[in-house]
Amino acid sequence: MASSTMGSGHSRGKRLLSAIDFGLKQDLFYPFIRKHTQFISKYQLQFLSSSANSYNDGSNGGTTPSDYVEDYVCNESDLQENEMKAFDMPDDSGKVLVIKQKGKITAIGSKCTHYGAPLIKGVLGDGHVRCPWHGACFNVTTGDIEDFPGLDSLPCFDVSVEDGRVKVKAHKDALKSSKIVKAMTSPCGKDSRTFVVIGGGAAGACAVETLRQEGFSGKIIMITSELALPYDRIKLSKMLDANIAKLQLREESFYKDHGIEVHTGKIVSSVNTTDKKVCLDDGSEISYSRLLVASGSRANTANQPGSELGNIFSLRTIADANSIFKVLNKESDVVIVGASFIGMEAAAYCVGKVKSVTVVGRGSVPFEPILGQEVGARIKQLFDEKGVKFCLGLDVSSFEGEDSVSRVKLSDGQVLPANVVILGIGAQPSTSFLLDSGIEMQRGAIVVNKFMESSISDVFVAGDAAYAPVFAANDRAASIGHWQLAHYHGRIAALNMVGKQTELKSVPFFWTMLFGTSVRYSGYGAGFDDIIITGDLAALSFIAHYCVGNEVVAVATVGSDPAAAKFAELLGLKKSLSKDDVKTNGSSWVNASLF
């Protein structure tokens, strides 16, 4: 029977057994298996080695034949180059995603590790598959997560080709969970280095994991002003009653197990970049070998008369969300100041739970600076139908009341009843503790290069605090507060901190969910001068193309998956889409080949 090199390699596996066992015991298994995967699959290693721990199959060390399923999923000829297909495995054990690219057939988990999107509905890029919902990318060979959101990788499965038929072998647990945590290096007392991460958001959380995954064995300290471990912050405005236990990205034991110290409730007052010390407001100091500033943003607050009154809330932290939820009731008149993502998501949450919801915004429609007038008007209609009131083209003149707010006076003189006010008026980089550090800054954000390095040696920056080159905008620098990009920044910064020089190459990708309608956005549309809309805006099935001159620089999509993911892949491959092409051919580019 003929078998490709993707097949057994059983005899080679036996000869490598002793070295593999040593590697496992010395925490060297990850680089070792990477070096030898062309000879032997990770599953055979598990069968052959009684001491084997799982690397990338999510098996938790299961080694008995009954822990696995295998099947001929298709003929080799059924897969074309640059094609992916999903197949059911036996016994209702789950699906695998099988990909053929560059002449090689591989199989990985079929669901995105972020929110479980079916990857078969995503986009196959160069060496990775991109999630259709939120843009996360996974390596088609290893399953490793390469762009975000999310922290977990996909399991990858054993593939062989026998007599022209493609066989996949998969661990049942891996099929069920469809996610794994990449192998991490253990801390070692012989490594005297200390890497400090300021910030416990997406960038910081991704960075500390990447450091361990990429072989850093020194001390890692993450400092966060919040009392909570890193959590899924973007859900707060959609779920004001959020429970921190359900939002945490990792359990406390995860950080302990991997030697990551997390100092919660600690406020950084300054950084001495000469002596390499982080100074806390309690007077203590932490020395660092290398520092990552991932301090995020702080929500803008109101400065109008009466802004000190009670029940006027910003919305940035879990504590903010819970405080708002505690004062909401069926008799609440809620005024939301700001008609962008935080404000509109909060409005969608509140309506139907309170007496009234009124959104005050400076633009003529919600989301106008980002999504434009037509798309903003259609979204406003969606909110109108749900009973949300709008006061647009206006600002707040003052907040009125005794101890707590009871009225909001607008710039046109009208007065709104309000016993709860939620502010969604933007944010600023949280970097005031660096004002005397000598670090170069731009409008409050820290200037970095393609490697996330600041102007000061051994100080790196990631996330909202970074004024970084934007790959999708020909490396024009900007400060972008996106959840996805913060994860990616954290990964790239960590890679460069451990000496693995890696440039920024991500395409910004963000989204919102409003009354069950998902809006996805990819690219960088700042300064757009025209919008071409294809599809049916009224039916909420459309693509809005944001143009600068004759170039489409970003898209917003509703009911048009995987268009946002496809556009991100176009930009990632340094390809372009012209306004003229969209005018002539509509959205046909979504179905065009990338290769």
C-alpha positions in Angstrom: 0.0 0.0 0.0 1.4 3.4 -1.0 1.6 6.0 1.8 2.8 9.6 1.6 5.4 11.2 3.9 2.5 12.6 5.9 1.8 9.1 7.0 3.2 6.8 9.7 7.0 7.2 9.9 6.6 4.6 12.6 10.2 3.1 12.4 11.7 6.6 12.5 9.6 7.3 15.6 11.0 4.3 17.4 14.6 5.4 16.7 13.8 8.8 18.1 12.1 7.6 21.2 14.9 8.0 23.8 15.6 11.5 22.6 11.9 12.4 22.8 11.6 11.2 26.3 14.6 13.2 27.4 13.1 16.3 25.6 9.8 15.9 27.4 11.5 15.7 30.8 13.7 18.7 30.1 10.8 20.8 28.7 12.5 20.6 25.3 9.6 18.7 23.6 8.2 21.8 21.7 11.3 22.7 19.7 12.2 19.1 19.2 8.9 18.1 17.7 8.9 21.2 15.5 12.3 20.1 14.1 11.2 16.5 13.4 7.5 16.9 12.4 8.4 16.1 8.8 9.3 12.6 9.9 6.8 11.7 12.5 3.4 12.9 13.8 2.8 14.0 17.3 0.2 11.3 17.7 2.7 8.5 17.0 5.0 10.1 19.5 2.3 9.8 22.2 1.7 6.2 21.4 5.4 5.4 21.4 6.4 7.2 24.5 4.8 6.2 27.8 5.9 9.5 29.3 4.6 11.7 26.5 2.5 14.7 27.4 0.3 16.2 24.7 1.8 19.1 22.7 -0.8 20.3 20.2 -3.7 17.9 20.2 -5.5 18.8 23.4 -5.4 15.1 24.4 -4.3 15.6 28.0 -1.9 12.7 27.5 -4.5 10.1 26.4 -2.5 7.3 24.7 -4.9 4.3 24.3 -6.4 3.5 20.9 -9.9 4.1 22.2 -9.0 7.7 22.8 -8.7 8.3 19.0 -10.9 8.1 16.0 -9.7 7.8 12.4 -11.3 7.8 9.0 -10.8 8.2 5.3 -12.4 11.6 4.9 -12.0 12.1 1.2 -10.0 11.2 -1.9 -6.8 13.2 -2.5 -8.3 14.4 -5.8 -11.3 15.9 -4.0 -9.0 18.6 -2.6 -7.8 21.3 -5.0 -4.8 23.5 -4.2 -5.7 26.3 -1.9 -8.9 24.6 -0.8 -10.3 23.7 2.6 -13.2 21.3 3.5 -14.8 20.3 6.7 -15.5 16.6 7.4 -17.3 14.8 10.2 -15.3 12.2 12.1 -16.8 8.9 13.2 -19.1 8.4 16.2 -20.3 12.0 16.2 -16.9 12.9 17.7 -16.7 16.2 15.8 -15.4 17.9 12.7 -12.0 18.4 11.2 -10.9 21.1 8.8 -8.7 19.7 6.0 -6.6 22.0 4.0 -4.5 21.6 0.9 -1.9 24.3 0.3 1.5 24.3 -1.4 0.9 20.6 -2.2 0.5 19.6 1.4 -2.6 18.3 3.1 -3.1 19.1 6.8 -6.0 18.9 9.3 -6.8 21.2 12.2 -9.7 22.0 14.5 -12.8 23.2 12.8 -14.0 26.0 15.2 -12.4 29.3 16.1 -11.0 29.2 19.6 -12.4 32.7 20.3 -16.2 32.3 20.1 -16.6 29.0 18.1 -17.1 30.3 14.6 -17.0 27.6 11.9 -13.7 28.1 10.1 -15.0 26.5 7.0 -16.9 29.7 6.4 -13.8 31.8 6.9 -11.0 32.6 4.4 -7.9 30.5 3.6 -4.9 32.9 3.5 -1.2 32.2 2.9 -0.5 29.5 5.5 -3.4 30.3 7.8 -7.2 30.3 7.9 -9.0 33.4 9.1 -12.1 33.4 11.2 -15.2 34.9 9.4 -16.5 36.5 12.6 -13.7 38.4 14.3 -10.6 37.8 12.1 -8.5 35.4 14.3 -5.9 33.5 12.2 -4.6 29.9 12.7 -1.7 28.3 11.1 -2.9 25.5 8.8 0.0 23.2 9.7 0.4 23.7 13.4 -2.9 25.1 14.5 -1.1 27.9 16.3 -3.0 31.2 16.7 -1.2 33.9 14.7 -3.7 36.8 14.8 -6.4 37.4 17.2 -8.7 37.8 19.2 -8.5 34.8 21.6 -5.5 33.1 23.3 -5.9 29.5 22.4 -4.6 27.6 19.4 -6.3 24.8 17.4 -5.4 21.2 17.7 -3.8 19.7 14.6 -4.4 16.2 13.5 -2.5 13.3 11.9 -2.9 13.1 8.2 -1.8 10.4 5.8 -2.6 9.6 2.2 -3.0 6.0 1.4 -3.8 4.8 -2.1 -5.1 8.2 -3.0 -7.4 8.5 0.0 -6.9 11.0 2.8 -7.0 9.6 6.3 -7.3 11.7 9.4 -6.6 10.5 12.9 -7.7 12.7 15.8 -8.0 12.5 19.6 -11.6 12.6 20.7 -11.0 15.2 23.4 -9.3 17.5 20.9 -12.2 17.2 18.5 -14.7 18.0 21.2 -12.9 21.1 22.6 -11.2 22.3 19.3 -8.7 24.3 21.3 -5.4 23.9 23.0 -2.9 26.0 24.9 0.5 26.1 23.3 3.3 24.4 25.3 5.1 26.8 27.7 8.6 26.9 29.1 8.9 26.6 32.8 10.6 29.4 34.8 14.2 28.5 35.7 16.2 29.9 38.7 19.3 30.1 36.6 17.6 32.8 34.4 18.1 36.0 36.3 16.1 38.2 33.9 12.9 39.9 34.9 10.4 41.0 32.3 7.7 43.3 33.7 4.4 43.9 32.0 2.3 47.0 33.0 -1.3 46.3 32.2 -3.7 43.3 32.5 -5.7 43.8 29.3 -5.5 42.0 26.0 -2.0 43.1 25.1 -0.6 42.2 28.5 -2.4 38.9 28.7 -1.2 37.8 25.3 2.3 39.0 25.9 2.9 37.0 29.1 1.7 33.8 27.5 3.8 34.4 24.4 6.9 35.0 26.5 6.5 31.5 28.0 5.6 29.9 24.7 8.6 31.3 23.1 11.1 30.0 25.6 11.5 32.8 28.2 12.5 31.1 31.5 13.1 34.2 33.6 10.7 36.0 36.0 7.5 37.5 34.6 5.5 40.1 36.5 2.3 41.5 35.3 1.0 44.6 37.1 -2.7 45.7 36.8 -4.6 48.5 38.5 -7.7 46.4 38.5 -8.5 43.8 41.1 -9.4 41.2 38.5 -7.2 39.0 36.4 -7.3 39.7 32.6 -10.8 39.4 31.2 -12.9 39.8 28.1 -13.4 43.6 28.4 -15.3 44.1 25.2 -18.3 42.3 26.6 -18.9 44.9 29.3 -20.9 47.4 27.3 -23.0 44.5 26.0 -23.5 42.8 29.4 -23.6 45.4 32.2 -24.5 42.5 34.6 -21.3 40.7 33.6 -19.8 38.2 36.1 -16.1 38.4 36.3 -15.8 34.6 36.7 -17.4 34.2 33.3 -15.2 36.9 31.6 -11.8 35.9 32.9 -9.5 34.8 30.1 -7.6 32.4 32.4 -8.0 31.0 35.8 -5.6 32.1 38.6 -4.1 28.7 38.6 -3.0 29.1 35.0 -0.7 32.0 35.9 0.6 30.2 38.9 1.3 27.0 37.0 3.3 28.9 34.4 5.3 31.1 36.8 3.6 34.3 35.9 3.2 36.7 38.8 0.1 38.9 38.6 0.0 41.9 40.9 -3.6 43.1 41.0 -4.8 46.4 42.4 -1.4 48.0 41.9 -1.0 51.5 40.4 2.2 52.4 38.6 3.2 56.0 39.5 6.3 56.3 37.4 9.0 54.4 35.5 12.7 55.1 36.0 14.1 54.1 32.6 17.7 54.9 33.7 17.7 52.5 36.7 15.1 50.2 35.1 12.6 50.4 37.9 8.8 50.5 37.9 7.6 52.7 40.8 4.3 51.9 42.5 2.1 54.4 44.3 2.6 52.5 47.6 6.3 53.4 47.5 7.5 50.0 46.3 9.7 49.4 43.3 10.1 46.5 40.8 13.3 46.2 38.8 13.1 45.0 35.3 15.4 43.7 32.5 12.9 44.5 29.9 9.6 46.3 30.2 6.3 46.1 28.3 3.9 49.0 28.7 0.5 47.6 27.9 -1.5 50.0 30.1 -4.4 50.5 27.8 -6.7 53.4 27.8 -8.7 55.4 30.4 -12.2 56.5 29.6 -12.8 60.1 29.0 -14.9 61.8 31.7 -17.4 64.7 31.6 -16.3 68.2 32.5 -19.6 70.0 32.3 -21.1 71.6 35.4 -22.6 68.9 37.6 -20.4 66.2 36.3 -19.4 65.4 39.9 -23.0 64.2 40.7 -23.7 60.6 41.6 -24.9 58.0 39.0 -22.8 59.5 36.2 -20.6 56.7 35.0 -17.8 56.0 32.6 -17.6 52.5 31.3 -14.2 50.9 31.1 -13.8 48.2 33.8 -15.8 45.4 35.3 -16.3 47.5 38.4 -17.8 50.3 36.2 -20.3 47.9 34.5 -21.4 46.4 37.8 -21.8 49.8 39.4 -24.1 50.8 36.5 -26.1 47.6 36.7 -26.7 48.1 40.4 -28.6 51.4 39.9 -30.7 50.3 36.9 -34.3 49.5 37.4 -37.6 49.6 35.5 -38.1 53.2 36.5 -34.7 54.4 35.4 -34.4 57.2 32.8 -31.1 56.5 31.2 -29.2 59.1 29.2 -26.2 57.9 27.2 -23.7 60.5 26.1 -21.9 59.3 23.0 -23.2 57.6 19.9 -20.3 55.3 19.1 -19.5 51.7 20.2 -19.6 52.0 24.0 -22.7 54.2 24.0 -24.7 52.3 21.4 -23.9 48.9 22.9 -24.9 50.2 26.3 -28.1 51.6 24.9 -28.9 48.2 23.3 -28.4 46.5 26.6 -30.5 49.0 28.6 -33.6 49.4 26.4 -36.4 47.2 27.5 -35.0 46.9 31.0 -35.6 50.6 32.0 -38.2 53.3 31.6 -36.4 55.2 28.8 -33.1 55.3 27.0 -31.9 58.5 25.2 -28.7 58.7 23.3 -27.1 62.2 23.0 -24.5 62.5 20.2 -22.7 65.3 18.3 -23.1 63.7 14.9 -26.1 63.6 12.7 -26.3 59.8 13.0 -24.6 57.2 15.3 -21.2 56.0 14.2 -20.9 58.8 11.7 -17.1 59.4 11.9 -16.4 55.7 11.5 -19.2 54.1 9.4 -20.5 57.2 7.6 -23.9 58.8 7.3 -25.8 56.1 5.4 -24.7 53.1 7.5 -25.2 55.2 10.7 -28.7 56.1 9.6 -29.6 52.5 9.0 -28.3 51.5 12.5 -30.2 54.4 14.0 -33.4 53.0 12.4 -32.7 49.6 14.1 -32.6 51.4 17.5 -35.6 53.5 16.7 -37.6 50.4 16.2 -36.5 49.2 19.7 -37.6 52.4 21.4 -34.3 54.2 21.9 -34.6 57.9 21.6 -32.0 60.2 20.0 -30.9 63.8 20.5 -28.3 64.2 17.7 -26.2 67.1 16.6 -26.1 68.2 20.2 -23.9 68.3 23.3 -24.5 68.3 27.0 -24.5 71.7 28.6 -24.8 70.6 32.2 -25.9 67.8 34.6 -28.4 68.8 37.2 -29.6 67.3 40.5 -29.0 67.2 44.2 -26.6 64.4 45.3 -27.3 62.4 42.2 -28.1 63.4 38.7 -31.8 63.9 37.8 -31.7 65.9 34.6 -29.4 66.5 31.7 -29.5 69.9 29.9 -28.5 69.9 26.3 -26.9 72.6 24.1 -30.2 73.5 22.5 -31.8 74.1 25.9 -34.0 71.0 26.2 -33.8 69.1 29.5 -33.9 65.3 29.7 -35.0 63.4 32.7 -32.0 61.3 33.8 -31.3 59.4 37.0 -28.5 57.3 35.3 -26.0 58.7 32.8 -23.5 56.5 30.9 -20.6 58.3 29.2 -19.3 56.8 26.0 -17.2 59.7 24.9 -14.0 58.1 23.9 -10.7 57.3 25.7 -7.1 58.4 26.0 -4.0 56.3 26.4 -3.3 55.6 30.0 0.3 56.8 30.0 0.5 59.7 32.4 2.9 57.8 34.6 5.5 58.1 31.8 5.5 61.8 31.4 8.9 62.2 33.1 10.4 59.0 31.7 12.0 60.5 28.6 10.0 58.2 26.3 8.9 59.8 23.0 5.1 60.2 22.9 2.5 61.4 20.4 -0.8 62.7 21.7 -0.5 60.7 24.8 0.5 57.4 23.1 4.0 56.0 23.0 5.8 56.1 19.7 7.1 52.6 18.6 8.7 51.1 15.6 7.6 47.9 13.7 9.1 45.8 16.5 7.0 47.5 19.2 10.2 49.2 20.6 10.0 52.6 22.2 12.6 55.3 22.0 14.1 54.0 25.2 16.2 50.8 25.1 14.5 47.7 26.6 11.1 49.4 26.8 8.4 47.9 24.5 4.8 49.0 24.1 1.6 47.3 23.0 -2.1 47.9 22.7 -4.0 51.2 23.1 -0.9 52.9 24.6 1.1 52.4 21.4 1.5 54.9 18.6 2.5 52.2 16.1 2.8 51.7 12.4 -0.3 50.3 10.7 0.6 47.6 8.2 -2.7 48.0 6.4 -2.0 51.8 5.9 1.5 51.5 4.5 2.9 51.7 8.0 1.4 55.1 8.8 1.5 55.4 12.5 -1.7 55.6 14.7 -3.0 54.8 18.1 -5.8 52.3 17.6 -7.9 51.0 20.5 -9.0 47.6 19.1 -9.2 44.4 21.1 -7.9 42.3 18.2 -4.9 44.6 17.6 -4.1 44.8 21.3 -3.7 41.0 21.4 -1.5 41.1 18.3 0.7 43.9 19.6 1.2 41.9 22.8 2.4 38.9 20.8 4.7 40.9 18.6 6.2 42.8 21.5 6.8 39.5 23.4 8.5 37.9 20.4 10.9 40.9 20.1 11.5 41.0 23.8 12.9 37.4 23.6 15.0 38.3 20.6 12.9 36.8 17.9 12.7 39.8 15.6 9.2 40.1 14.2 7.5 43.0 12.4 4.0 44.2 12.8 1.9 42.8 9.9 -1.7 42.7 11.2 -4.8 44.3 9.6 -7.1 46.1 12.1 -10.4 44.2 12.6 -13.2 45.1 14.9 -16.9 44.3 15.4 -20.0 45.1 17.3 -23.3 43.2 17.9 -26.5 45.3 18.1 -29.8 43.6 18.7 -28.5 40.4 17.1 -27.0 42.2 14.1 -23.3 41.9 13.7 -21.3 44.6 12.1 -17.7 43.7 11.1 -15.0 46.1 10.0 -11.5 45.5 8.6 -8.8 47.8 7.4 -8.0 51.4 8.4 -10.5 53.9 7.1 -9.3 57.1 8.8 -9.8 60.1 6.5 -12.1 58.2 4.0 -13.6 60.6 1.3 -16.2 58.3 -0.3 -18.3 55.2 0.6 -19.5 52.7 -2.0 -22.2 50.4 -0.7 -23.1 47.1 -2.3 -25.9 44.8 -1.4 -29.1 45.7 0.4 -28.6 48.3 3.2 -32.3 48.3 4.1 -32.2 44.5 4.5 -29.0 44.6 6.6 -27.1 42.6 4.0 -24.4 44.8 2.6 -20.8 45.8 2.3 -19.7 49.4 2.8 -16.4 50.2 1.0 -14.5 53.2 2.5 -12.3 54.9 0.0 -9.4 57.3 -0.1 -9.1 58.5 -3.7 -9.5 55.4 -5.8 -8.4 52.9 -3.2 -10.7 51.0 -0.9 -9.0 51.2 2.6 -11.6 49.5 4.8 -14.9 47.7 4.7 -17.8 47.4 7.0 -20.1 44.4 6.5 -23.4 43.2 7.8 -24.9 39.8 6.7 -22.0 39.4 4.2 -19.6 37.0 5.8 -16.8 36.4 5.1 -16.3 39.7 3.3 -14.5 41.5 6.2 -12.2 38.5 6.6 -11.5 38.4 2.9 -10.7 42.1 2.8 -8.3 41.6 5.7 -6.5 38.9 3.7 -6.3 41.1 0.6 -4.6 43.8 2.7 -2.4 41.2 4.4 -1.1 40.0 1.1 -0.4 43.6 0.1 -3.1 43.5 -2.6 -5.5 46.4 -3.3 -9.1 46.9 -4.2 -10.0 50.0 -6.2 -13.1 52.1 -6.0 -13.5 51.8 -9.8 -13.5 48.0 -9.5 -16.3 48.1 -6.9 -18.3 50.5 -9.0 -18.0 48.2 -12.0 -18.1 44.7 -10.4 -19.8 45.3 -7.1 -18.8 42.8 -4.4 -17.5 40.1 -6.8 -14.1 40.6 -5.2 -15.4 38.6 -2.2 -15.5 35.4 -4.3 -12.4 36.0 -6.3 -9.3 33.9 -5.7 -6.6 35.3 -3.5 -3.8 33.3 -5.2 
